[in-house]
Amino acid sequence: MEIFKKASQIFKSKPIIDVPDEEPGIPRVYNELYFYGRITRLEAEAILAINGMEDGLYLLRESITPMGNFSLTMAYEGRPVHYSIEKKIDGQFMIAEGVTFRDPVALIQHYQQHKTGFVTVPRIPCCRTRDQEAIAFRGLSYHDLHENMKNCAHNMKANLTQVLGPKRDSMLMHVLRTMHEKMPWFHGEISRDECIKRLEDSGHLDGKFIIRTRTDGQTFALTMSSDNAMRHYFILVNDGETYSIENGQRFKALIILVDHYHNKRDGLPCKLTIPCPAPDTKHQAWENYVKLSKNLTEKPGRRGLPHEDERNLPPTLGTPPGRPARTPDRPPPPIPIHVPFAMENHSDSLDEDFEEPELSPTPLGPPISEEDADRLESIYIDIREDVLAKDLRPDQVILEGKLGSGQFGEVRKGICLLSRSKSVPVAVKTLKNNDPAGEKEILSEASLMKRLNHQHIVRMIGVCKGESLMLVMELAELGPLKKYLEKNLTMKKWHQVEMMVQICDGMSYLESMDVVHRDLAARNVLLVSEHFAKISDFGMSRMVDNNSEYYRAHGPGRWPLMWYAPECLYFHKFDSKSDVWSFGVTMWEIMSNGTRPYERKKPQQILQFIEQGNRLSKPRDCDDRIYDIMLSCWELKKENRPNFKNLKDKLDHLYNEFYRSKR
């Protein structure tokens, strides 16, 4: 209820019929009072809720991703319904299965008379109050953005009508590239020590942040507060064109990056909430920023405004909601170091001849560009929300070449048709022979995958029930990491560690969701591009019950012994610490160019090898610090192993060091 109370303080208003005059040269959509700007889906739903959720009540927002698209949020039967409005290459706009219009306003006007494509007509505009401006980016209104575009056009002696009309997109990006310099969160070129001092003087608050130019004058860094501690992130400038927080998504401007992490945690310990203002921030500028950066998903509280010369902020909003904090695990019973191993009692559950599945018999083509990878990521994020709630129709899934096979079926490349004009490449897990056991396994996998949404986890798009059951997922064009490692024997250390960081980030997310993967290995990490990895294959994954510390397997199966921790084999117990052991083996694979672990030792030999205190040997040319991390993952007592969050912090540090030196 807090979200709706907060929304009511800001947006509660009766629908306003009159609309301000359109400003010459600026698209009229930005002047409509039912247009709220770049707000999130959840915020849109909250606004409709506090305004009554009457059938046909609607508002318009600009999509968070990709830029340039819009979304219409409308109330129907007491719940919100969302429609994507896509901008076509020719500048026209349309909804799925619809006709094109010159702008979203014309589209809405048309559907107010024609219900086709909507559950009801958008008849009641849910309008902003007149003092509430539409948000272009957190802390920046469309009015201020257009004023900056006008000033830039004037300085360039460009035609204003052209700049704000047909050439708006190019001028917009030109302005956004330097807009960070006017934001209170940007502190210019200061040292790390000075940055820490300013944030500490301002007072810790989860999500409070500073962005600075590093002392090299060319790159940037984000410092944020979380759990009363400082977190530092190196902001990469990729080919001088895009910005990314280490291994995160890429953005064409710093202000877009900040806006993204205001709306999504996406690998950070929490969302960005409020800046530590730069010393020269004026009171009015700060007041305007706070007014335009309010997020309806935050908990209510008091936002303090500094006086002209104040650097410190009084208490503000509390921690934004995230995943519930996990209570500290009780220490599990120690693993016996010398448990007698009787092969006759375990041979059913240990697959001596376990072979990694053959994958990618169909060539997937050359590596896609990082830009295309980012574009696909945005598309998958957007469509998932709309498709996941209902099953896909058989005519929406077109199967192509085979990618791999498994116990109950095969994985094939395919195309998912979302509308007559929109399709996306997908991977499809198909069931052979309508095997009831296989159907149960696929539906179980689908149920778990539906909960997962992370950039380094292969997302499920939907389930299709036709002649056979199909699980439709994101396609990672480059295929398994193992195959890539085998073909690329001269990878730089920073590139190898980059893969580890991304895998660790995804596993940290699974750990936070109480999901045990149980089959982490290089073969089950897929590459979208050479620098974008995703964890896949959740057929063996399980949720850990809230009342337990681990998942206990109820029967034997074809288990990948070489990647399993001893407790999994002795007691059939799995938790995130057993996944940590598997991650250590996956790190070893990365540093060994995809070599099979343990040189084909038999199960009894491997366990005896481990019990005697032996571990996989250090790969050739492996940095000692990387190998030390592997060894920490292979502690016999699982309570002595690090968690994925700690592992990621260590690997982040090594990645930054190796990347700077290009080792």
N, C-alpha and C positions, 0 to 999 in steps of 0.2 A: 504493500500500500504506500510505502514511502515514495516510490517513484511517481505515483499518481499525485500525491500531495505536492511534491516538488514541481511537477508539471503544472498543477493548477495555479501555483504562485506566479508562474511565468506566462502561461499561455491561455488561461481561462478567459474566454470572451464569447460574446454572441456573434454569430456570423455577420460579417459586414458586406453589404451588397455593392457599395460604390468602390471603384478601383482607381488608384491614382493614375494620372496621365502618364503615358509611356514616354520615357526620356528619349529624345532623338538619338539614333545610332545604337541604342542598347536594346537587346532582345526583350520583347515585352514580358516574357515569362518571369523575368527577375523583378518586375514591378507588381506582379499579382500577389495579393495579400494571402492567398491560400498556398503560396510557395514559401517553404521554410528554409530552403537552401540545403547544404550538405549535413543533414542530420541522419542519425542511424535509424534502422528499422524499428528498434525498440522504442526510441524516442517518438517516432511517428505514431506507434500504437498507443503510447501513453497519452499523447495529445488528443487523439480521438476518444480515448476512454474518459478523460476528464471533461470532454465536451459532449458526452451523452451517448456516443456510439450508435446514433440513430441511422437506420438504413439510408445509404446514399451520402452520408457525411464523408467528405474527402479532403485530402490535402496532397500537395505535390512536393517532392523533394528531389534533389540532385543525387545521383548514385555516388556512394563512396568510391566504388570501383565498378567499371572503368569511368574515368572522367568524361563528361559530355552526355552521358545517358541520364535518364530520369526514372523515377518510380512514383506511381500513383498509389496511395494508400487509402482504402475506402472501407467503410463499416457496412457489414451485412449480417443480419441475425445476431447482433451482439458481439461480433468478432471482427478483427481487421483482416482485410484481404489486400494483397499486394500485386501490382501489375508493373512489369518492367516496360519502360518506354525506350526503345533503342534508337540511337542516332545512326542513320545509314551513311554510307560513303558520300552520297550526294547531298547530305545535310538535312534530309527529310527524317521525320520521326514516325515510329509505328509501334504498336503492341504486337505480340505474337499472333499470327493468323489474321492480322489486320491490314488496313490500307495505310498509305503514307500521308503525312500532313507536314506543313511548313514549320510548325513548332508545336510544343506540347499544349499550348493554349487552344490552338485550333483542334487538336486531337480531342481534348476534353469537351470542347463545345460540340463537336460532332457526336460524341457518345452520350451527351446529355439528351440527345434526340433519338439515338439508336443504341439499344441495349446489346446488340450483337458483340460477343466477346467478353462481356462483363456479367457478373452475377446480378447486378442491378445498375441503374444509371447513377452517375455522379451528380447528384442534384443539390446538395447543400455544401457550399464551401466552408471549410473549417479555417477561419482566417486568423492571422496574427493580430495582436493588438498593434495599434499604429506606432507605438514606441519600440516595438520589437522588430529588429531588422533581420532579414534573412542572412543566414550564416554561409559565407563562402568557404572559409576555413576557420578552425577554432581560433577565435580572437580577431577575426577579420570579416567585415560585412561586405556584401556585394557593392554597396554604395562606395565604400572606401577603395575597394579593388578597382572599380571603374574610374574613380577619381585618379588613381595612380596610372591607369592605362591612358587616360586623357592627357595627364601631364607628360607621360612618356611620348605620346604621339606628338604633343606640342613641341617637345625638345627635339624630336626627330623630324619635325616639319612634315609630318605625315597627314594624310587625309583622315579626319576624325571619323567620318561616316564609314569609310572603308575599314579603319582599324577596329571600330566597335561593331562592325557588321560582318561582311564576308571574311575579313582577315582577323577576326576576333581571336580565334584559337592560337594563332602564331604570336599575336601581341600578348595574349594572356600568359603564355609560357615565357615570353621574354621578360615580362614584369615579375612573374613568380620566382624566377631564378635569383633575383636579388631582394625579394620581399622580406626574407629572414632578417635582413639588416635593420628593419624597422620594428621587429618584434621584441617585446620585453624579455623573452627567454634567450635572446642572442647577446652574448657578452663580448663579442669581438675576440681579438687575439690576446688571451691571457694564459698564464701557466696553469698546469694541473693543480699546483699547490694553492694558487689564488682562487681557482674555481672551488676547491674543497672548502677553503676558508669562507667564501661567500655563501655557500650552501649551508655550512654549519652555523654561521652567524644568523642565517635566516630561519633556522630551526627545521629539524627533520619532520617530514610529512610524506607518507607513501605517495609516490608519483610526482613529487616536486622535482623540478629539473632545470638544468642549464645546458645550453649548447654554446660551444666556443670554437674559435679558430685555433688550431694547434700552433705551436711555436714555429712550425715550418711555413706557416702562412698560406698553406694550400689545402690542407685537410682539416677535418672537424672531429669533435668528440662530444658525446652526450654523457653527462653525469647526472644521475638521478638518485633519489632517496628511496630506500625500501627497507622495512624492518629496522629503522634507526641506523642504517648503514649506507655507505656510499657504493654505488655501482657505476662503473665506467665502461663506456662502449665507444669503440673506434668507428667513426663514420667514413666508410670508403667512398671515394669519388671515382667512379668507374669510367675510365676513358674520358674524363672531363665532362661526362654527359648526365650520369645518374648518381644518386646517393643511396647508400644502404648501410644499415647497422650490421656490420660484420656479415653474417650469412643470411640476413633477412631479405625481404623484397626490395626491389629497386624503385626509386622515385625520381622524377625529373626536377624536383626542387626540394630544398630543405623544409619549406613550409608545408609541403604535401606530406613529407615524411612525418613531421610532428603531428599533423592532423590525423594521419593513419594510426599512430600509436596513442593518440587521445581516444580513438574509437575502439582499438583492439590491443590487447596485451601482446599477442603474436610473438612470443618468445621472451619478452621482458618479464621481470618479476611481478609487475603490475602495470596498469595503464598509466600514461602520463596524465597528471591531473592539473597542476598549477605551476607556473614558472616561479623561480627565484628571480625577481626583476633585476635587470641591469641597473647599476648605480645612477645612470643618467635618465632612467625612465620617468617621464612626467606623470603627475597624479592623474590628469585627464586621460592620458594614453592608457594608463593602467586600468582606470575605471572602465574605459571602453573595451579593453581586452577581456576583463573579467565578465562583463555583460555578454560578450559574444563568444565566450568559451564555456558557458554553462552546459553541463552534460546531464540530461535528465536521468541517467542511470546511476548518478552519484547519490550518496546518502546526503540528506539535508544537513545543513550546518551553516555556520557564519563565515562569510568570506570577508577577510579584512582588506582594507585598501590602505596602502602606504601614503604618508604625507610626502610632500615634494622631496625631502631629503632623507626619507627613511628607506633603509635597505631591508629591514626585517619585516616579516609579515606576521600579523597576529594569527591565532588559530583559524584554520579554514576547514574545508570539507574533510571528512574522514576518508578512510581507505575505500577506494572504489570496490564494488563487489567483484570477487573473482571466484576461483574454485575454493571450496571450503578447506580451511587449514586442516592438515592431518595431525592427529595426536601422535606423539612419539611412540614408535613401536616398542612393545615390551621385548626384552632380549629373548630370542628364541633359544631353545635348548641347544647346547653345543653339539657339533657333529663329532661323533667318535672318530678319533684319528686312526685307530687300528680296528676297524670293523671287519670281521672275517667276511670275505667275499666268496660266496658259493655260487658259481656260475649256473648250476642247475636250478637255483631259486630265482634267477633273474634273466635267464636267457630269452624269455618271451618278451621282456620289455626292452631289451637292448638289441638293436639291429646291427649285427656285426657287419653286414654287407650294405649298410646304408649308403646310398649313392645320392649325390646332389642331383635334383631333377634337371633334365636337359631343357634349356630355355632358348627362346628366340631363334627357332629354325627359319623364321621368316625375316629377311633383312628389313630393318626399320628405317634405313636411309641415313644420311649424314646427320651429325649433331645439329639440333636447332639452335638458333641464336638465343642469347640470354633475354633479349627483348621479347622474342616469341614465347619463351618459357614463362616470363612474367605475365604476358598477355593471356596465355592459357590458364595460369594460376588464377587470375582475376575472373575469367569466365567460369571456371569450375566452382569458385567460391559463390558466385552469383546464382548459377543454375541450381546448385545443390539445395538452396533454401526453397526453391520453387518446386523441384522435382521429387525431393526425398519423401515428402508427405504422402505420395501416392505411387502405386506401381506404374512402371512404364508399359506401354502397349507393345506387343510383338512387332508391329510395323514401324516402331520408332528405333529399333535396334537392327542394324545391318552388319552382319558378320563378315570378316575378311580373313587374313592369314592367321595361322597358328603361331602362338607365342610360347607355349609350354604345355605341360600336362601334369596331372596329379592323380591321386588315388581315386577320385570320384568323377573326374572329367578333364577338360582341358581349358586353357586360357587362350583366347583369340583376340586379335585386334579387330576393332569395329568402329562404326560411326553411330552416334546417338542423334536422332533427329528431334530437335526441340520444337521446331515449327517448319513451315515450308521454306523459310529463308535462313534458318539458323541450325547448324549442326556442329558437333564437337567430336574429336577423336576420343575413343574410349578403349579400355581393356575389358573383356567380358569373360567371366568364369562360367563355363557351361557345364551342365550335369549330363552325364552319359547314361543311357539306358533307363532313365527315370528311376534310378536306384533310391528307395525310401531312406536308406541310411545316408546316402549322399545328399538328398534333399534336406534332411535334418541338419547335416553339417553346414551346408551352404546357408540355410536360414539362420542358424546360430551365428555364423560368421557375419551375416548381414545385420543381425540384431546388435551385435557388438560394434560393428563399423559405423552404424548409424549415429552412435554416440560421439564418434571421434571427428575432430575438425582441427587440423593443425597443418601448417605448410610443409612439414617434413614427415607427414603420414599420408599414404595413399588414401584418398577419400572415396567413399562409396557415393555413387550418383543415384542409384536406385536398383530395384529388383524388377525383373521382367518374368512373368509367368505365361509362357506360351506352350509350344509342344514339349519343351524342356525348360527347366528353371534356369535363369541366368542372373548373375550378379554383375552389375555394370559399375565400373570404377574408372577413375582417372587413368589416362594412359601416360606412362613415362617412356618417351620415345627412344631413349638411348639404351634401355634395357638394364639387366642386372649389373650391379657394381662388380661382381666377381668376373664377369666376362670382360668388362672394361679394364680391370686391373691386369688381366692376362694379356691384353693387347697393348697396354700402355706401360711399358716397363721402366720408363724414365720420368715418372711423375715427380714433380718437385715436392719437397717436404711440406711446404705450406698447403699445397693442393691435397696431399694425403690427410693432413690434419684438418683441413676444411671439411672433408668428408666425415671425419670422426666427430667434429663439432656438430654437424647437422644431424647425424644419427643420434648423438647424445641428446640433442635438443628434443628430437622426437620421442626418445625413450623417457626423458624427464617428464614430458607431457603425459605419456602413458602411465608413468609412476604416479603422477598427481591425480590421474583418473582411476587409480587402483586396477589397472589392467596389466596382466602378465602376458608378455608376448609368447614366450616358450619356444620360439624358433628364430631368434635373431642370428643372422649370419650374412656374409657378403652376398650370397645368392638371393637373399630376401630384401636387399636394399636396391631400389631401382633409381635410375638416373633420368631426370627430365632433361637435363643438359649436363655438360661436363662439370658444372659447379652447382648443381641443384639436385640433392638426394632426397628420396622418400622411402620410408620403411613400409614394406608390403607384407602380404601373406599372413592373414590373421586367422587362418584355419585352425591353429592350435591354441590361439589366445583365449584367455578366460578372464572374467571379472573376479576379483578377490572379494569374498563376502565381507560385509562390514563387521561381522562378529568374529572374524578370523584374521590371522596374520599372513596366511598363505593359502594357495589353492592346492588341493590334494587331487591328483589324477586318480580316477576310479578304475583304471584298467591299463594294461600294457598297450603299446602301439609301436609304430615305426618311429623311433625317437632318434634325433641327430646327436648321438653320444658325444662326438668330439667337441660339441659346443655346450654341453650340459655340466652344471656344477655337481659335485658329488652328492649333495643332499637330494637332488632330483632323482638320482639313480638308486640311492639306498632307501629313501623314504617316500618317493613319488611326490615330494613337496616342492612347490614352485612359488616364488614371490619376486619382487623387483630385484632383490639381491642375487637371485639365480640368473635373472636377466643381465645383471652387471657382469657376472662371470662370462656369459655369452658375448657381451660387448667387448670384453678383453680379448676373446678369441677373434672377434671380428676386427678389432684393431690390429691384431697379429696378421690376419689375412691381408689387410690393406698394406701393411709394411712389407709383406712377403709376396706382393704381386699376385694374390689370389691362390697361393699354394695351399694344398690340403693340409690341415693340422695333423700332427702326430704321426706323419709318415706311414699311414695305414696300419698302425698298431691295432691289435684286437682289443675288444672291450676290457677284458680282464687285465691285459697289459697296461692299458691307459690308466685304469683306476689304481693299480699297484704303483705305476709310475708317479701318479699324483700323491698317493699316500706316503710315498717315500720322500716327499718334499721336493720332487722335481716339477718343473714347469716347461712349457714351450720355450725353446731357446730364443735369444734375441736375434731378430732378423738382421741380415746384412745391412749396414749403413743406417741402422735405426738409432736415433738419438737416445741416449741413456734415460733422459727424462720421460720419453714416450714409453720406453720399456718398463720403467718404474711404475707408471700408471697401469700398464697391463698387469704387472705383478700384484698391485694393490687390488685389482679385480679378481685375482685368483687366490685370495686368502681362503684357507680351508674353512675357517669359522666365518660364516656369512656376516655376523655382526661386525667383523673387522673390515669388511669391504666398504668402499665409499658409496654414496648414493649418486644418482645421475646428475643432480644439481651440482654437487661438489666436483664431479668429473668434468662437467662442462666448464666450470670456472677455470680449472687447471688447463684444459685444452684450449680455451679461449686465449689464455695468456701465451701459450706456445704458438698458436696460430698468428697472433699479432706480431710476435717476434720474428717468426719465419717469413711472414708476408712482407714485413718492412725490409728484410734483407733479401727477399726473393729466393730464399734457399729451397 
